[in-house]
Amino acid sequence: MTTLTEPRERQEVRTTFGLVSRLWMLCAAVSLLTLGAAGVLTLVAPAEVNWVVWLRGSVVVVASLVFVIVTRAAARGSRRAYSRMRWISILAPIGICLIIVAPDSGYPVWMKVEQAIVGAIIIAIAVLLNRRVVRAAFPKTK
């Protein structure tokens, strides 16, 4: 991370990464709750749960926790970590939209709702990471 001229800007970038980290944790929490719901539904309405639910829920939990670590690396100045998060935060909601609109995706409606919530959280992450002050902290290298 380059040295920003304004201490306020440095603080703003630090605050942004703290919020981004909490949002990734929120994604993990939502997905953990989803896995809990899948466990309950397996007992009371097994037709509402399939392997896709378990796989997607587990992958989102793990990926979200990995991105908490990536956020810490970006906060320490890693342009590579920052760039990776920016791309994921832009591409993931597109993939989630495809899951939601696909009629034969294998995802039950309740899981599509959960994915919409996760997608909204990731869109918020994308907005935060693409703010001018954050981008300025990671100038392109030649």
C-alpha positions, 0 to 999 in steps of 0.5 A: 500500500502506498503512503497516503498523504492524508491521515484521514484517507489512511484511516478510511482505508483501514476502516473499509477493510475492517468493514469488509472483513466483517461482511465476509464473516457475515457471509460465513454466518449466513451460510452456516445458518443455511447449513443448520437449516439444511440439517433440520430440513433433512429431518423434517422435509428431506425433499427440500435438501440435496447434495447441491445445498450441502456443497454450496453452503460449505463452499461459501463458508470456507471461501468467506473465511478464506477471504477474511484472511485475504482482507487482512493481507490487503489491509497490510498492503498486498495489492495482489490480495486487494485485486483478488478480492475486487475481482471476486466481489464483482464476479461472485454476484454474477454467478449467484444471479445465474443460480437464482434465475436458472430453472433447473439449477438444483437449488431449492427456492429457500437456498436461492433466497439465501444466495440472494442474501449472500450476493447482496452482502458481496455486492456491498463488499464490491462497492466498498473495495471499489471506492476511490480512496481504496483504489488510490491506496493500491496504484497499478504497478508497471 
